Amino acid sequence: MTAVPRPPRLIVNADDLGLSEAVNRAIFDAHRLGILTSTSLMATGPAFAPAIAGLAACPQLGVGVHLTLHDELPASDPAAIPSLVGADGRLHPLGKVVKRLLTGRIEREEVRREYDAQLARVRASGVEPTHVDSHCHLHAFPAIADVAEDVAERHGVRCTRRAKAFRWSDYSGAPLKRWPLGLLISTCQRLSERKLRGVLKSPDRFLGLIKSGALDTEWLLATLPTLPAGSVTEIMVHPADGSGPDQGLEDHGPAQRRVEYEALVSPRVRQRVQELGIELVTYRALC
């Protein structure tokens, strides 16, 4: 008798929980009203405390840690990570951090200290993380990928995101300006995998890297039928309720984040998930 393949399983993960109240509200509503199953919590986010309070009402929402190395206030004492912070005590801007990662001029032990502090802060709040990923996918860079793996394992975390495009078709329909960044992150992830011990599990496929900042309802509707049976796919999203200052973010500003929120709660999307028999899961499905 031929075995019937298991239906596709899908993790829909919202990054940036704790970044702002607008992001928090959208994530919790998209979980209650839509297809969102998982989120990644910023221990360094300005709205971390409200995020923790809101999680109490969402016990089925998977929660990972969104490791952060740029722009925010650190979880560590700045004096303990002097190379990672500026004179204002904040983590350095993204561009400066990326340059150091690409040239190997990053203090790995300070990164280890900061990542450890972030995971400790989340766990001290009562959350046992389902996985780790990172703000702007910096955990994929070879200079620190093994540090993230080691710290996650030490804290009992068993899963992580593989931040890469798995197929050339992932680039189809994506804004051309996202291609170079997507190729860089994907290449870094592939190089990192050569040195990682492989102790953390990951979904079979990761979507949303190349469409980050351009995801909408029509893209979701076109993507859902492509999920292969018997596999686990993660789709990364960045929802918010549309409020708050733009801050020049454009493709990740309030307007686009509102578009992503509306896609997650779209009745058409929810109906399509049901029609295709897709099983909505969290990273716990990998354990």
C-alpha positions as YAML, in Angstrom:
chain: A
units: angstrom
residues:
- id: 1
  name: MET
  ca: [0.00, 0.00, 0.00]
- id: 2
  name: THR
  ca: [1.34, 3.42, -0.95]
- id: 3
  name: ALA
  ca: [1.75, 5.73, 2.03]
- id: 4
  name: VAL
  ca: [-0.29, 8.90, 1.92]
- id: 5
  name: PRO
  ca: [2.09, 11.87, 2.19]
- id: 6
  name: ARG
  ca: [1.61, 14.18, 5.13]
- id: 7
  name: PRO
  ca: [0.12, 17.54, 4.13]
- id: 8
  name: PRO
  ca: [2.39, 20.58, 4.03]
- id: 9
  name: ARG
  ca: [3.16, 22.11, 7.40]
- id: 10
  name: LEU
  ca: [3.63, 25.86, 7.61]
- id: 11
  name: ILE
  ca: [5.22, 28.10, 10.22]
- id: 12
  name: VAL
  ca: [4.16, 31.73, 9.73]
- id: 13
  name: ASN
  ca: [6.64, 33.70, 11.83]
- id: 14
  name: ALA
  ca: [6.43, 37.43, 12.57]
- id: 15
  name: ASP
  ca: [9.76, 39.03, 13.33]
- id: 16
  name: ASP
  ca: [10.24, 42.01, 15.66]
- id: 17
  name: LEU
  ca: [7.86, 41.36, 18.56]
- id: 18
  name: GLY
  ca: [8.83, 43.99, 21.12]
- id: 19
  name: LEU
  ca: [10.00, 46.54, 18.55]
- id: 20
  name: SER
  ca: [6.97, 48.78, 19.11]
- id: 21
  name: GLU
  ca: [3.41, 48.73, 20.39]
- id: 22
  name: ALA
  ca: [2.18, 48.90, 16.78]
- id: 23
  name: VAL
  ca: [4.12, 45.74, 15.93]
- id: 24
  name: ASN
  ca: [2.97, 43.98, 19.11]
- id: 25
  name: ARG
  ca: [-0.71, 44.70, 18.45]
- id: 26
  name: ALA
  ca: [-0.54, 43.46, 14.87]
- id: 27
  name: ILE
  ca: [1.27, 40.25, 15.81]
- id: 28
  name: PHE
  ca: [-1.21, 39.33, 18.53]
- id: 29
  name: ASP
  ca: [-4.19, 40.17, 16.32]
- id: 30
  name: ALA
  ca: [-2.76, 38.28, 13.33]
- id: 31
  name: HIS
  ca: [-2.38, 35.23, 15.57]
- id: 32
  name: ARG
  ca: [-5.91, 35.46, 16.94]
- id: 33
  name: LEU
  ca: [-7.61, 36.40, 13.68]
- id: 34
  name: GLY
  ca: [-5.36, 35.05, 10.94]
- id: 35
  name: ILE
  ca: [-2.72, 32.48, 10.03]
- id: 36
  name: LEU
  ca: [0.19, 33.69, 12.18]
- id: 37
  name: THR
  ca: [1.56, 30.85, 14.31]
- id: 38
  name: SER
  ca: [4.92, 32.06, 15.57]
- id: 39
  name: THR
  ca: [6.91, 35.17, 16.44]
- id: 40
  name: SER
  ca: [10.45, 36.24, 17.29]
- id: 41
  name: LEU
  ca: [10.87, 38.40, 20.37]
- id: 42
  name: MET
  ca: [13.43, 41.21, 20.63]
- id: 43
  name: ALA
  ca: [14.86, 41.16, 24.15]
- id: 44
  name: THR
  ca: [16.28, 44.60, 23.39]
- id: 45
  name: GLY
  ca: [13.08, 46.04, 21.91]
- id: 46
  name: PRO
  ca: [11.54, 49.23, 23.36]
- id: 47
  name: ALA
  ca: [8.19, 47.43, 23.71]
- id: 48
  name: PHE
  ca: [9.59, 44.24, 25.27]
- id: 49
  name: ALA
  ca: [7.59, 44.53, 28.52]
- id: 50
  name: PRO
  ca: [4.22, 45.00, 26.78]
- id: 51
  name: ALA
  ca: [5.09, 42.10, 24.49]
- id: 52
  name: ILE
  ca: [5.62, 39.82, 27.47]
- id: 53
  name: ALA
  ca: [2.30, 40.95, 28.96]
- id: 54
  name: GLY
  ca: [0.50, 40.29, 25.67]
- id: 55
  name: LEU
  ca: [1.93, 36.80, 25.31]
- id: 56
  name: ALA
  ca: [-0.04, 35.70, 28.36]
- id: 57
  name: ALA
  ca: [-3.22, 35.89, 26.25]
- id: 58
  name: CYS
  ca: [-1.69, 33.90, 23.36]
- id: 59
  name: PRO
  ca: [-0.57, 30.56, 24.82]
- id: 60
  name: GLN
  ca: [-0.54, 28.79, 21.42]
- id: 61
  name: LEU
  ca: [1.75, 31.35, 19.80]
- id: 62
  name: GLY
  ca: [5.26, 29.98, 19.31]
- id: 63
  name: VAL
  ca: [7.90, 32.42, 20.59]
- id: 64
  name: GLY
  ca: [11.54, 32.52, 19.54]
- id: 65
  name: VAL
  ca: [14.30, 35.03, 20.23]
- id: 66
  name: HIS
  ca: [15.18, 37.66, 17.63]
- id: 67
  name: LEU
  ca: [18.88, 38.08, 18.39]
- id: 68
  name: THR
  ca: [19.90, 41.70, 17.87]
- id: 69
  name: LEU
  ca: [23.32, 43.27, 17.34]
- id: 70
  name: HIS
  ca: [22.51, 46.72, 15.98]
- id: 71
  name: ASP
  ca: [20.81, 50.02, 16.80]
- id: 72
  name: GLU
  ca: [19.03, 49.01, 20.02]
- id: 73
  name: LEU
  ca: [20.08, 49.27, 23.66]
- id: 74
  name: PRO
  ca: [21.96, 46.08, 24.59]
- id: 75
  name: ALA
  ca: [20.81, 43.53, 27.14]
- id: 76
  name: SER
  ca: [24.35, 43.45, 28.56]
- id: 77
  name: ASP
  ca: [26.10, 46.15, 30.53]
- id: 78
  name: PRO
  ca: [27.66, 48.32, 27.78]
- id: 79
  name: ALA
  ca: [30.93, 48.25, 29.70]
- id: 80
  name: ALA
  ca: [31.05, 44.48, 29.18]
- id: 81
  name: ILE
  ca: [30.73, 44.76, 25.37]
- id: 82
  name: PRO
  ca: [32.68, 47.94, 24.54]
- id: 83
  name: SER
  ca: [33.37, 47.07, 20.89]
- id: 84
  name: LEU
  ca: [29.66, 46.52, 20.15]
- id: 85
  name: VAL
  ca: [28.36, 49.88, 21.41]
- id: 86
  name: GLY
  ca: [28.86, 53.55, 20.68]
- id: 87
  name: ALA
  ca: [29.39, 56.45, 23.04]
- id: 88
  name: ASP
  ca: [25.64, 56.59, 23.61]
- id: 89
  name: GLY
  ca: [25.61, 53.03, 24.94]
- id: 90
  name: ARG
  ca: [23.56, 51.72, 22.03]
- id: 91
  name: LEU
  ca: [24.56, 48.91, 19.71]
- id: 92
  name: HIS
  ca: [26.29, 50.21, 16.59]
- id: 93
  name: PRO
  ca: [24.27, 50.99, 13.42]
- id: 94
  name: LEU
  ca: [23.57, 48.10, 11.06]
- id: 95
  name: GLY
  ca: [25.99, 49.17, 8.33]
- id: 96
  name: LYS
  ca: [28.94, 49.33, 10.72]
- id: 97
  name: VAL
  ca: [28.12, 45.92, 12.19]
- id: 98
  name: VAL
  ca: [27.79, 44.28, 8.76]
- id: 99
  name: LYS
  ca: [31.18, 45.66, 7.66]
- id: 100
  name: ARG
  ca: [32.80, 44.19, 10.77]
- id: 101
  name: LEU
  ca: [31.11, 40.85, 10.23]
- id: 102
  name: LEU
  ca: [32.23, 40.66, 6.61]
- id: 103
  name: THR
  ca: [35.83, 41.57, 7.44]
- id: 104
  name: GLY
  ca: [36.07, 39.40, 10.55]
- id: 105
  name: ARG
  ca: [36.64, 42.44, 12.79]
- id: 106
  name: ILE
  ca: [34.02, 41.49, 15.37]
- id: 107
  name: GLU
  ca: [34.70, 40.59, 19.00]
- id: 108
  name: ARG
  ca: [33.15, 37.13, 19.12]
- id: 109
  name: GLU
  ca: [33.24, 36.82, 22.90]
- id: 110
  name: GLU
  ca: [31.37, 40.10, 23.25]
- id: 111
  name: VAL
  ca: [28.77, 38.84, 20.78]
- id: 112
  name: ARG
  ca: [28.51, 35.67, 22.84]
- id: 113
  name: ARG
  ca: [28.01, 37.75, 25.99]
- id: 114
  name: GLU
  ca: [25.29, 39.87, 24.40]
- id: 115
  name: TYR
  ca: [23.45, 36.93, 22.82]
- id: 116
  name: ASP
  ca: [23.59, 35.11, 26.14]
- id: 117
  name: ALA
  ca: [22.13, 38.15, 27.93]
- id: 118
  name: GLN
  ca: [19.29, 38.42, 25.42]
- id: 119
  name: LEU
  ca: [18.31, 34.77, 25.76]
- id: 120
  name: ALA
  ca: [18.59, 35.01, 29.55]
- id: 121
  name: ARG
  ca: [16.31, 38.06, 29.61]
- id: 122
  name: VAL
  ca: [13.64, 36.30, 27.56]
- id: 123
  name: ARG
  ca: [13.78, 33.15, 29.68]
- id: 124
  name: ALA
  ca: [13.69, 35.18, 32.90]
- id: 125
  name: SER
  ca: [10.40, 36.66, 31.68]
- id: 126
  name: GLY
  ca: [8.85, 33.19, 31.69]
- id: 127
  name: VAL
  ca: [9.22, 32.42, 27.97]
- id: 128
  name: GLU
  ca: [11.01, 29.23, 26.88]
- id: 129
  name: PRO
  ca: [12.03, 29.98, 23.27]
- id: 130
  name: THR
  ca: [11.03, 27.65, 20.47]
- id: 131
  name: HIS
  ca: [13.85, 28.88, 18.23]
- id: 132
  name: VAL
  ca: [16.36, 31.62, 17.50]
- id: 133
  name: ASP
  ca: [16.72, 33.87, 14.48]
- id: 134
  name: SER
  ca: [18.06, 37.40, 14.23]
- id: 135
  name: HIS
  ca: [17.42, 41.01, 13.33]
- id: 136
  name: CYS
  ca: [18.52, 41.44, 9.68]
- id: 137
  name: HIS
  ca: [19.68, 37.78, 9.68]
- id: 138
  name: LEU
  ca: [23.08, 38.55, 11.18]
- id: 139
  name: HIS
  ca: [23.24, 35.10, 12.80]
- id: 140
  name: ALA
  ca: [23.72, 33.76, 9.26]
- id: 141
  name: PHE
  ca: [27.12, 35.46, 8.88]
- id: 142
  name: PRO
  ca: [30.06, 33.04, 9.17]
- id: 143
  name: ALA
  ca: [31.91, 35.24, 11.67]
- id: 144
  name: ILE
  ca: [29.33, 34.57, 14.41]
- id: 145
  name: ALA
  ca: [27.04, 31.78, 13.19]
- id: 146
  name: ASP
  ca: [28.65, 29.24, 15.50]
- id: 147
  name: VAL
  ca: [28.39, 31.66, 18.42]
- id: 148
  name: ALA
  ca: [24.62, 31.89, 17.93]
- id: 149
  name: GLU
  ca: [24.41, 28.11, 17.67]
- id: 150
  name: ASP
  ca: [26.43, 27.57, 20.86]
- id: 151
  name: VAL
  ca: [24.50, 30.10, 22.93]
- id: 152
  name: ALA
  ca: [21.13, 28.79, 21.74]
- id: 153
  name: GLU
  ca: [22.10, 25.23, 22.61]
- id: 154
  name: ARG
  ca: [23.32, 26.30, 26.07]
- id: 155
  name: HIS
  ca: [19.91, 27.79, 26.75]
- id: 156
  name: GLY
  ca: [18.10, 24.64, 25.67]
- id: 157
  name: VAL
  ca: [16.87, 26.01, 22.34]
- id: 158
  name: ARG
  ca: [16.61, 23.28, 19.73]
- id: 159
  name: CYS
  ca: [15.70, 25.10, 16.50]
- id: 160
  name: THR
  ca: [16.89, 27.95, 14.33]
- id: 161
  name: ARG
  ca: [16.09, 29.68, 11.06]
- id: 162
  name: ARG
  ca: [18.20, 28.93, 7.98]
- id: 163
  name: ALA
  ca: [18.15, 32.38, 6.42]
- id: 164
  name: LYS
  ca: [18.57, 31.60, 2.75]
- id: 165
  name: ALA
  ca: [16.70, 31.35, -0.51]
- id: 166
  name: PHE
  ca: [16.41, 27.64, -1.31]
- id: 167
  name: ARG
  ca: [15.49, 27.96, -4.99]
- id: 168
  name: TRP
  ca: [15.99, 30.47, -7.77]
- id: 169
  name: SER
  ca: [12.19, 30.61, -8.03]
- id: 170
  name: ASP
  ca: [12.20, 32.36, -4.64]
- id: 171
  name: TYR
  ca: [13.44, 35.46, -6.48]
- id: 172
  name: SER
  ca: [10.51, 35.47, -8.90]
- id: 173
  name: GLY
  ca: [8.39, 38.60, -8.57]
- id: 174
  name: ALA
  ca: [10.62, 40.09, -5.88]
- id: 175
  name: PRO
  ca: [11.85, 43.68, -6.13]
- id: 176
  name: LEU
  ca: [15.21, 43.79, -7.93]
- id: 177
  name: LYS
  ca: [16.69, 45.86, -5.12]
- id: 178
  name: ARG
  ca: [16.22, 42.87, -2.80]
- id: 179
  name: TRP
  ca: [18.20, 40.47, -5.01]
- id: 180
  name: PRO
  ca: [21.75, 41.55, -3.97]
- id: 181
  name: LEU
  ca: [20.86, 41.50, -0.28]
- id: 182
  name: GLY
  ca: [19.10, 38.15, -0.63]
- id: 183
  name: LEU
  ca: [22.12, 36.70, -2.42]
- id: 184
  name: LEU
  ca: [24.49, 38.03, 0.26]
- id: 185
  name: ILE
  ca: [22.48, 36.61, 3.16]
- id: 186
  name: SER
  ca: [21.91, 33.29, 1.38]
- id: 187
  name: THR
  ca: [25.61, 32.96, 0.58]
- id: 188
  name: CYS
  ca: [26.56, 33.74, 4.18]
- id: 189
  name: GLN
  ca: [24.13, 31.12, 5.44]
- id: 190
  name: ARG
  ca: [25.52, 28.46, 3.09]
- id: 191
  name: LEU
  ca: [29.10, 29.25, 4.12]
- id: 192
  name: SER
  ca: [28.13, 29.12, 7.79]
- id: 193
  name: GLU
  ca: [26.53, 25.71, 7.41]
- id: 194
  name: ARG
  ca: [29.94, 24.27, 6.55]
- id: 195
  name: LYS
  ca: [31.23, 25.09, 10.05]
- id: 196
  name: LEU
  ca: [28.11, 24.64, 12.18]
- id: 197
  name: ARG
  ca: [27.72, 21.46, 14.21]
- id: 198
  name: GLY
  ca: [24.12, 21.00, 13.05]
- id: 199
  name: VAL
  ca: [22.70, 20.59, 16.55]
- id: 200
  name: LEU
  ca: [19.77, 22.92, 15.85]
- id: 201
  name: LYS
  ca: [16.88, 21.86, 13.62]
- id: 202
  name: SER
  ca: [15.39, 24.05, 10.90]
- id: 203
  name: PRO
  ca: [12.41, 24.04, 8.53]
- id: 204
  name: ASP
  ca: [12.92, 22.41, 5.15]
- id: 205
  name: ARG
  ca: [12.37, 25.70, 3.37]
- id: 206
  name: PHE
  ca: [12.41, 29.42, 4.22]
- id: 207
  name: LEU
  ca: [10.31, 31.97, 2.33]
- id: 208
  name: GLY
  ca: [10.03, 35.72, 2.67]
- id: 209
  name: LEU
  ca: [13.72, 36.65, 2.53]
- id: 210
  name: ILE
  ca: [13.60, 37.98, -1.01]
- id: 211
  name: LYS
  ca: [10.04, 39.32, -0.67]
- id: 212
  name: SER
  ca: [10.78, 41.03, 2.65]
- id: 213
  name: GLY
  ca: [9.15, 44.43, 2.53]
- id: 214
  name: ALA
  ca: [6.96, 43.50, -0.44]
- id: 215
  name: LEU
  ca: [4.80, 40.66, 0.86]
- id: 216
  name: ASP
  ca: [1.05, 40.97, 0.31]
- id: 217
  name: THR
  ca: [-2.15, 38.95, 0.00]
- id: 218
  name: GLU
  ca: [-1.65, 38.04, -3.65]
- id: 219
  name: TRP
  ca: [1.85, 36.72, -2.98]
- id: 220
  name: LEU
  ca: [0.58, 34.54, -0.15]
- id: 221
  name: LEU
  ca: [-2.24, 33.19, -2.31]
- id: 222
  name: ALA
  ca: [0.23, 32.32, -5.08]
- id: 223
  name: THR
  ca: [2.76, 30.78, -2.66]
- id: 224
  name: LEU
  ca: [0.52, 28.51, -0.59]
- id: 225
  name: PRO
  ca: [-0.13, 25.96, -3.41]
- id: 226
  name: THR
  ca: [3.64, 25.55, -3.94]
- id: 227
  name: LEU
  ca: [4.31, 24.17, -0.46]
- id: 228
  name: PRO
  ca: [5.43, 20.55, -0.89]
- id: 229
  name: ALA
  ca: [3.66, 17.74, 0.92]
- id: 230
  name: GLY
  ca: [5.53, 16.19, 3.82]
- id: 231
  name: SER
  ca: [7.70, 19.25, 4.40]
- id: 232
  name: VAL
  ca: [7.85, 22.11, 6.90]
- id: 233
  name: THR
  ca: [8.13, 25.63, 5.47]
- id: 234
  name: GLU
  ca: [8.64, 28.91, 7.30]
- id: 235
  name: ILE
  ca: [7.26, 32.15, 5.90]
- id: 236
  name: MET
  ca: [8.74, 35.27, 7.51]
- id: 237
  name: VAL
  ca: [6.52, 38.34, 7.88]
- id: 238
  name: HIS
  ca: [6.80, 41.82, 9.41]
- id: 239
  name: PRO
  ca: [3.31, 43.02, 10.37]
- id: 240
  name: ALA
  ca: [2.28, 46.18, 12.21]
- id: 241
  name: ASP
  ca: [-0.99, 48.06, 12.55]
- id: 242
  name: GLY
  ca: [0.12, 50.99, 10.38]
- id: 243
  name: SER
  ca: [0.60, 53.51, 13.16]
- id: 244
  name: GLY
  ca: [3.82, 55.19, 14.21]
- id: 245
  name: PRO
  ca: [6.43, 57.29, 12.41]
- id: 246
  name: ASP
  ca: [7.76, 56.23, 9.02]
- id: 247
  name: GLN
  ca: [11.42, 56.92, 9.96]
- id: 248
  name: GLY
  ca: [12.32, 56.61, 6.28]
- id: 249
  name: LEU
  ca: [11.97, 52.84, 6.36]
- id: 250
  name: GLU
  ca: [9.83, 52.62, 3.20]
- id: 251
  name: ASP
  ca: [9.60, 48.87, 2.52]
- id: 252
  name: HIS
  ca: [9.58, 48.05, 6.25]
- id: 253
  name: GLY
  ca: [7.73, 51.15, 7.38]
- id: 254
  name: PRO
  ca: [4.21, 51.34, 8.87]
- id: 255
  name: ALA
  ca: [2.38, 51.36, 5.52]
- id: 256
  name: GLN
  ca: [3.98, 48.16, 4.19]
- id: 257
  name: ARG
  ca: [3.78, 46.46, 7.56]
- id: 258
  name: ARG
  ca: [0.04, 47.18, 7.54]
- id: 259
  name: VAL
  ca: [-0.20, 45.49, 4.11]
- id: 260
  name: GLU
  ca: [1.45, 42.40, 5.57]
- id: 261
  name: TYR
  ca: [-0.91, 42.40, 8.55]
- id: 262
  name: GLU
  ca: [-3.91, 42.55, 6.22]
- id: 263
  name: ALA
  ca: [-2.55, 39.62, 4.21]
- id: 264
  name: LEU
  ca: [-2.23, 37.51, 7.36]
- id: 265
  name: VAL
  ca: [-5.85, 38.09, 8.39]
- id: 266
  name: SER
  ca: [-7.31, 37.98, 4.88]
- id: 267
  name: PRO
  ca: [-10.36, 35.67, 4.67]
- id: 268
  name: ARG
  ca: [-9.14, 34.59, 1.22]
- id: 269
  name: VAL
  ca: [-5.81, 33.48, 2.63]
- id: 270
  name: ARG
  ca: [-7.40, 31.64, 5.56]
- id: 271
  name: GLN
  ca: [-9.81, 29.88, 3.20]
- id: 272
  name: ARG
  ca: [-6.97, 28.88, 0.86]
- id: 273
  name: VAL
  ca: [-5.02, 27.36, 3.74]
- id: 274
  name: GLN
  ca: [-8.05, 25.24, 4.60]
- id: 275
  name: GLU
  ca: [-8.70, 24.22, 0.98]
- id: 276
  name: LEU
  ca: [-5.10, 23.06, 0.54]
- id: 277
  name: GLY
  ca: [-5.11, 21.14, 3.81]
- id: 278
  name: ILE
  ca: [-2.06, 23.04, 5.06]
- id: 279
  name: GLU
  ca: [-1.28, 22.37, 8.71]
- id: 280
  name: LEU
  ca: [-0.35, 25.57, 10.57]
- id: 281
  name: VAL
  ca: [2.37, 24.81, 13.10]
- id: 282
  name: THR
  ca: [5.14, 26.40, 15.18]
- id: 283
  name: TYR
  ca: [8.80, 25.48, 15.51]
- id: 284
  name: ARG
  ca: [7.69, 22.91, 18.08]
- id: 285
  name: ALA
  ca: [6.73, 20.72, 15.11]
- id: 286
  name: LEU
  ca: [10.44, 20.17, 14.46]
- id: 287
  name: CYS
  ca: [11.19, 18.83, 17.94]
...
